Amino acid sequence: MVSATLHPKPPLSKTMKIRIKGNTIRYRLTKGDVDIFSREGYLEETVDFGQTQLVYCLKRTDGQDINANFTDSTITVLMPDAAAREWTTTDRVGFESHSGSLYILIEKDFKCLDVVAEDQSDNYPNPNFK
C-alpha cells in the first residue's frame, strides 16, 4: 500500500484508467487528473476486490526514466519531474518507455469518436474529430 507518511491524503482519481495487456501497461488521465498530478505530483486509483484492493498510481520522481514497480498490490508508475512538467503544461499527448521487458504508456485521455455510455466531459478533445 502507499505509505501514509508520504501522502497523508492521496489525491484520488475517479477517472484515471489503466489498461494491462500482455507486458504493456497504459495509464490514461483526464484533464482533471492531469491538473491534480501537475499540482500534487501524485495520483492514485483503487479497485476493490472485496478482500483485497489493487491500487495503481502515478508518481512524479527525481529519477531520469519512466519506470514501474509492483509492491503490496500497488502498481506505481514513476514519471521524471522534467517529463511531468512538459506533459502537464503542453499539448504533448503522452510518454512511453520500456522498463526491462515492460512497456509503459502515460497518455492524456481523449473523447471517444464512437458513442459510449461513460461520462467524457473531462476528457481532452479528440484531434481526429471532424
Buried (B, 14 or more C-beta within 10 A) or exposed (E): EBEEEEBEEBBEBEBBBBEEEEEEBBBBBBBBBBBBBBEBBBBBBBEEEEEEEBBBBBBBBEEEEBBBEEEEBBBBBBBBEEBBEEBBEEEEBBBEBEBEEBBBBBBBBBBEEEEEEEEBEBBBEEEEEE
